[in-house]
Amino acid sequence: MLGETLSVDLILWNSIAKRRRSPSDTFLENGLGMLKTYIEKQGFKVEIVDWARSEYWKKLTPRSLSRLNRFLSEKLLSRQVSGLSITGLLSKLIIPFFFISQEITLVIQKRRMNVMLQKFAEFIRDSGCQVLGIKTWYGDAYVNAITLANYVKMLAPEILIVAGGPHPSIYREAILENDVFDIAVTGEGEKALTYILALARHTLSKNELKEKIVSEASLGNLKNIVYRNDDSIKISILDESDANKKEIPTYDNVDGKTLIHVVVDSLGCQWGKCNFCVHSCIYPKHTIRNPQSVVDEIEEMISKGIGIFRFAGSSSSLAHVQEIARLLEKKEISITYSMFALSESRASDQAIYSRIVESYKLLVRSGLRAVFIGGEAGDDRILHHMMGKGLIVDDISATIRAMREASFEEGLPLDIGLSLIYPSPTMGIISLEELKTANIKLVEQTNPDSVLVNPPAPFPGVLWNKERKQFGFELDESFTREMLEYDYVLYKPTSLWPDIKMNLEGMNFKQILEECQSLRKSLEGRGYVTEVTDEHFLMMRAAGYKGKEGARKFKKESLLDIISSDYRWITQLEKTVNQESRAQALINAR
């Protein structure tokens, strides 16, 4: 792509970190694909540049170094898993070599990434585009987004640089505080980017364009953007999102991507009252997409050789997904998919429980093979007062039990991932040790296929942040800026994680992470798999990894690849998953 230049109005770049974060990093980029489809229908030329592909990460690390990293990582990890201590000469050699090798790797990766970014900036300069849109992510990917923006500002100062993606939607004004990006788009970006491109066609300079953007945003005509006006940073009116107005994404190039398509089945949350959740901040209104529209998109992707899907709705109602499942069953469409699932209120009532079982029997028959369900805590008082969940522990347990029963009755597998937030604010209601015990009890009652344990995060806009003192949080004024670039990487020992000026009920950030890790280790010691998501289950099962041992194998091998930057195992996994996705799609052509 970088060998030629094209005359385009907008370039969209998917920012990446210098090393992979997850086997699912290479899923098809539906967000940028939807933007491209919508904006091109308005008469503009859009070019997507997506580096989240195996080939790009492979370029960043010399093969000999990644092989050495893999060797050292295997030696260290095998001893951690077996419980053996590393002593004597082995300890004196492997541990320092490992850290030296990691430091050398990071230096080389940074140098190579900067060269790639500089060349890309030259391509952007020569492309003829007036606007560059960068999909920003957390941590190192955000640092690279800033680096690219700075290169573009030096080489092509007249190009408007727009930040989009998850970060502006969560961190709002903080995105523009470092004066790197010109504009940021929050929430849905289709209309905002189209409006900006229309303004750009009638301006001669970037300054004139920025003045028009400020004017239109101030008048309420340009929505969903963060912008500078004089010495202040402002947010324009937030446009109400509508899942029914999403376009079917365009995928021009799937080389190096994993053929799993993410379907937007809903936006926002029907509950919207959890004290810790950002979804109600990003999408004030919950909208569900017409089930027929969802199925139409699935059929479109099947025609392109994609048979594995992930439903993106953060709180898909059971009734809504049932309607989609009925259409799939009626049309005899054969797919595999995963989704987020909600615990059902009063799920232990016999009539409601029976309805949940019947609902999930339908979903499993239609191809549902993995769910992710938010449990958050195993104590009703914490769920109510600290989390604002609107549910009790019995609701969570009964819902998962109903899922299991449905899977058993249909004779079809269903992997369940349960998430917890620990440590949590307690306000003295319960001790952390009691909460930890309650969380373990919830896991033992529900027996999920994986448990995801997350530390608390009082993001801007959520109640935990707005009423931080009430919930026991102390946040330095630098907290939001630090979170923008924070590299949340599970494989790092907590002692190596950068500090953040955040305290929770007397614990500093490192202590919070250590407490979180203690629950994770307690669960692993009881035989539970941790930190495997529903999307990971889609991949591993498609690749033939079965049961708990398959999940453990998947977790170990992918972790080794990520630590070492030697991605041979993940690359082979992607190839196998793609073969299965194409085979699944082909079933529908018979």
N, C-alpha and C positions, 0 to 999 in steps of 0.2 A: 504493500500500500504506500509506503513512504518513498518508493522509487518514482512515483509520478505525482503530479499535482492536478487538482481538479478545481473548477470554479464552483464554489459552494457558498451558500448563505450562512450555514451553521455547521460547525464541527462539534460533535458530542464525544467526549472522552470519558471512559470508565476508569477512574483512578485505581491503582493497585499498590499493594505493599511490595517490598523488595523480596519477600519470600511468602509462600503460600500460608494461609491461615487454616484452611479446611479442605477436605476432598471435594466439597461442594462449591468451591470458589469459581469453578468453570461452568456452572449452570448457565443456560441461555439467558442473556440479559434482556428480560422482558420490558423493564422500565424504559430503557433507551429505545427499544424497538417500538414501543407504543408512542413515544414522543416523535420518532421519525415518521411513523405512519400518519399521525395526526397533522404534523406540521407540513409534510409534503402535500397533503390534501388541500392545504391552504395556498399552495403555489410556490413553496420555497424548496430549495435543494439542501438536503441534509446528509452529512457523512458521519457515520458512527465509527469511532476508533476504540476498539475493545481489546485491551491487553490482558484481560483475565483469561489467558489461554496457556496451555502447557508450554508452548514454544517460547513464550516471553520469559517465564520464570526460569526455564532451562538456560537461557542466555546469560543470566545474571551471576551464575556460579560456575567456576571452572570444574570440569568433570572430576579431575583428580582430587580436588579439595572436597567436593561433595561425597566422593567415595570414602575419603578419610573420615569425614564427619559421620558417615553412616556406620563405619566400623567402630568408632569411639562411642557413638550413641548406643549401639547394640550392646556393647560391653557394659556400659553404665546402666542401661535400662534392664538388662537381664538380671543384674544383681539387685536392683531395686525391687523387681517383681518377685524374685526368689527369696528376698529378705536377707540375703547374705551381705555382710559388710565388706567394703573394699579396703583391704589392709595391705601393709608392707609395700613392696616395690610397685605392685599394681596400682595402689593408691597414689604413690608418688609420681607415676608416669601418666596414667590415663586421665585423671581429673584435670591436672594443669594443661595437658595436651588438648583436652576437649575445649577448655575455655579459651586457650590461645587460638585454636582452630576456628572457634566461633567468632572471635574478634576479627581474625583475618578475613573470614567469610563476609562479615558485615561491612568491612572497609571496601572490599572488592565489589560487593553488591551495590553499595552506595555510589562508587565511582562509575560502575557500568550503567546504573540507573540514570545518573546525571547525564551521561553521554547520550543515552536513549532519549531523555527528555529534551535535551538541547537540540538534537536532530529533529525531534517531533515539533519543537517550536519553530524551527526553520521551515518545516513542511507547512505548518499553520500560516506562517508569514506569506508563503508563496501560493497558498490555496485560493486566495481571493475572498475568504470568508470575512464577514463583518462581526460575527459573534462566535465566541468559543464558550461552550457549555461544559462544565466539569462535574461529573457525578462524584461527590465527595463521600468518603467513608472514614471510619475511625483510625486513629493511630498513625502508623507509618504511611498508609495510603493518603491520609490528609497532608502529611508532610510533603509527599511527592506532588500532590495537587498544588501546594503553595510554590514548590520549586518550579513546576511547569509554568504557573501563572507569572512568576518573576521573569523567567526566560522570555515568555511572550511579550511582557511589558517592555523588555529591553529591545527585542528584535522587531516587534510589530505593535508599537504603542497605540495605534488607532483601532485595534481590535478590542471590542468590549468583552470582558471576561466575566462570565456568570457562573456562580457556584450553585449546584443543585444537589439532589440526593438526600440521604437521611440527615446529614449534619445541619443544613439550614433549617429543616423542619423542627429539629430538636433544640438547637442552640441559638437560633434567630439572630439577634443583634451582634452576638459575639463573633459571628462569621466575618463581619466587616471591620472588626476592631483593629486588625493588623494592616489594613489598607492595601491588601493584595488583590482581592476580588473587587470588581466594580459594583456588581449587583448580586443578590442571592435570591433564589426562588424557593419558597416554602410550599409544602403540600404538593398539589398537582401543578405541573409546570407547562402543560400543553398550551393553554390560553395565554399565559404570561409570556412565554418565549415567542409565540406567534405574534403577539402584540408588539414586542420589542423588535422583532425582525421587520415588521411593517413600518415602524418608526425609523429603523435604520435605512430603509430604502429611500427615505426622503430627507436624509441629513448628509452633510458633507464632512463632518468631523465627529470624533468621539465625544468631545465636550458638548457639542450641540445635541448629540443623541442622549447623553446623560441628563442634560437640562430638560429635554422633552419627557424622559422617563420620570423624572422628579415631578414635573408638572402633571402628567397623566396620573401618576400614583396619588398625588395630593388631591386631585379632583375625584378620585375613586374609580377612575376608568381602568387603571392597570392594577390588578389584584395579585395577591400571593407573592409579593416581593419584599425584600429588605433592601433599603437604599439609604444613601447619604443625602442629607439636605442641610447645607451649610456645615455647621460643626456637630450636628447630631445624626444619629442613626435611627431610622424610622421603619415601621412595618406597615405596609398598605393593608387595605381591607382584605380579609381572608375570604376567598370564594368558597362557597359550599361545594364540597366534593360530591360526585355522583358516579357510582360504580357503573351505571348504565351508559355512561358517555365514554368509557374506555375503548380505545381502538384495539383491534387484533394486531399484535406486534409484527414488524417486518424483520426477518432474519436473513441478511444478505450473505453472511459468511459464518458457517458453523464449524470450520476447521479448528481443532483444538478445544472445542466446547463439549460439554456433557449434554446429551440430548434429553434433558429433562426440562419441560416447559412449566413455568410458574403462571397459574391462571388467577386473575383478579376476580374473585367471586363476590367480594364485598369490600367496603372501605369503612374504617372507623370501628367503633365498638358499641354493641347494643346496650351494654351495661354502663360503661364510661365513667365509673365512679371509683375505680381502684386508686388508692393514694399514691402509688408508685409508677403508674403507667402513662406513657407519653402519647398513646393513640388518640385519646380524647383531645390532646393539645394539637395534634397534627390534623385530625379530622373531627371537627366539632359535631358533625352530623353523621350518623350511621346510615349507610345506604347499602342495599343488597342488589345484586345484579340479576336481571331476568334470567331464570334458569335456562331458557332456550338459547339465549345469547352465549352463556357459558358453554353449552354443548356445541353450538356452532363453532366456537373457537377451538374446542377440542377436536372437532372433525377437521377443521382447517389444518391443525398441526399434524393430525394423523395422515393427512394427504401429503405432508412433507416428510413423513417417515419418523414421526415422534409418537411414542406410545406410553411414555411415563410422565406423570404430571404431579405438581404440587399446588394445592389450593392455597392462596395467599391470605385470605381473610383472617384477621386476627381474632375474630369472635364469630365464626360462622355458626348460625343457628342450626339446630338439628332439623327443623322443619324445612329450612331453605335447601340444605344439602340433600335432604330426602327428595325434593322435587327434581334436583339435578340427577340424582341416582335413578329415579323412576324413568326419566327421559333416556338415560344411558341404557337402562335395561330394556325399555320399549323398542329402542332403535338397534338393540343387540350390538352396542358398541363395547368393545373389549379394551380396557385400559388398566393401568396400575396407577394409584395416586395416594397422596398423603394429605393431611390437613391439620389445622389447629382445631382443638375440640374444647367445648365448654362443659364444666360440670353442671348437671341439671338440678335445679332447686327441688327439694323434697324427693330426691331420687330413690330413697329407701321405701317410700310409700309403694305398696304392691302394685297398684294400678299404673303409677308413673314408671316404676321400675320395668314392668312388662312392656310398656310403650317404648322405653329406651332400648330394650333388648330387640324388639321388632324393628325399630328404626335402624339400629346398627347391623342387623342381619341384612337389611336391604343395602346398606352402604358397603358392607363387606362383599356381597354378591356383585355389586357394581364395580368393584376393583379397589376399594379402600384397603390399604395394607399397612399404614402407619399413622399414628396420631400423636400430637403433642398437646398435653393438657397442663394448664397452670394450677398447681396445687398450692404453692407458696409457703404454707405452714401447716403443721399438724395439730394446732391448738385453736379452738374456736374463738377464744378471746383475742388472739393475735390476728386471726383472719378478719374479725369484725372491727376492732379498734385501730389496729396498726395498718392493715392492708385495705380495708374498705371493700372486701370481696363480695359481700352480700350472700355468702354461702357458709355452710358449716362443714366440718371434716366428714361427717356422714354422707353429705352430698357427693363429695369427691370420691369417697370409697365406693359408694353404691353405683355411681356412674361408671367407674372403671370395672367394677364387678359385672355390670350389665354388658359392657364392651366384650369382656372375656367370655361371657355366656353366649353372646351372639356369634363370636368367632368359633366357639366350640360347636354350637348347633349347626353352623353352616359348613364346618369342616375346612375352614379357610383361615390362614394366619393373619394376625393383626398385632403389630408391634406398638407398644404404648410407651411414650416418654413422659415422665412426670417432672415438672420443674418446681424447685424450692428456692426461696430467698432466705439466706442465712449467712451471718446473723441478721436479725431483724430488730427494729425498734421494739422495746418492750414496755417502757414507761413504768417499770417496776411491777407490772402485772404478773410476770413470770420470770424466773431466772433463765439465763442462756442455757444452762445445763438441762433444765427442765424442758425448754423449747427444743433443744437438740434431741432429747429422748422422745419427745412427742413427734418430731419429724421422722425419726427412725421408725417409730411405731406405725406412722402413716404409710411409710414405704413397705414395711412388713405386711401390713393389711392389704395393700393394693398390688404388691409384687410386680412393679412395672419392669419393662424390658430395659429401660435406662432411666437414670435419675440425673437431672441437670441441676447443679447447685450453684446459684449465683449470689455474689455479694450484693448488698443494698446499694442503689444508685439514685440519689435525689436529683434527678434531671431537672433542668429549668422548666418551669410551668406546671410541674406536678405538685400535689399537696405536700409531699415530703420535703420539697424545696420551699414552697411558699410559707409553710408553717413549720419550718425546720426546728425551731426551739422546742415546740410542743412535742415533736417526735424524737428529740434527743440528738439532732444533727448540729454540728458546728462546721461551717464552711467558710474557708478563707475567700477573700474577694477574687483570688486567682483561680478558684475551683473550676469555673466554667471554661476558662481558657485552657487550663491543664487537661480537662476532659476531652477537648477537641483533638488533641494530639496523643492522648494516652493509648499506649500499646497494650491492650488487654489480651495477653497470650497465655493460655492455660499451662503450657508445658514449662514455663519458667518457674524456678523455685521462687517462693514469695519474697525471699530476701533480696532477689535481683530485680523486683518490680520497682519502677520509679515511684517515689512518694507523691501523694496528693494531700493537700492541706484540708483533710476531712476527718472529723471525729464523730463517733457514734457512742453515746452514753459512756464516755470515758475511754473508748478504744480509739487509737490512731489508725490510720489507713492500713499499715502493715499488719497490725493486730486483727483488724477486720478480715483481711485476706487469710491470715493464719487460722482464724476461727472458721471461716468458710471451708478452707482446705481440711480442717479437722473433721467436719461432717462428711465431706467427700471420702476421706480415708476410712472413716468408720463404716460407711456404706459399702465401700469396696472390700473391706475386711469381712463383711457379712456376705460377700459373694455377688453383690449387685454391680452391674455395669454402669459407669457414669459418663456424662458428657457426650453421649451419642444421641443425635437429634433425629427427628422424623425423616428429614432429607437424607441423612446418613443411612437410615434403615432402607430407604428406597434404593440407594446405591448398592449397599452390601447384599441385600437379598437378590437384586437383579444380577449381581455378580456371582451368586451361588453360595454366599456365606450364611450358614444356617445356625439357628439357636444362639444361646449365650456364648458358646465358644466361638462362633462365627463373629459375633459382635466384639468379643475381646480381641480376636485376631485382627479385625478391621481397625479397631482403635489403636492397637500396638503398631501395626505396619504403617498406618497413616501418620501416627505420631513420629515414628522414626524418619519418615520421608520429610516431614515438616521441620523437624529439628536439624536434620542433616542437609536440607536443600537438595537431596537426591530423590527426585520424584519418579523414579522408575516404577515403583509399585502403584502409585496413584495413577500414573499415565496408563498402565496396563488395566487398572480398574476401570478407568474412563472408557477404554476401548471395549471392554466386556459389557459395561452398562449400555453403551451406544448400540452394540449388537443386539442386546435384549430389547432396547427401546424400539429399534427398527423392526425386530421380529414381532413385537407386540402390536405395532402399527399395521404390519402386514396381515395379521390375523383378520383385520377388519375389511381387507380387500377380497377375501375369499368368499 
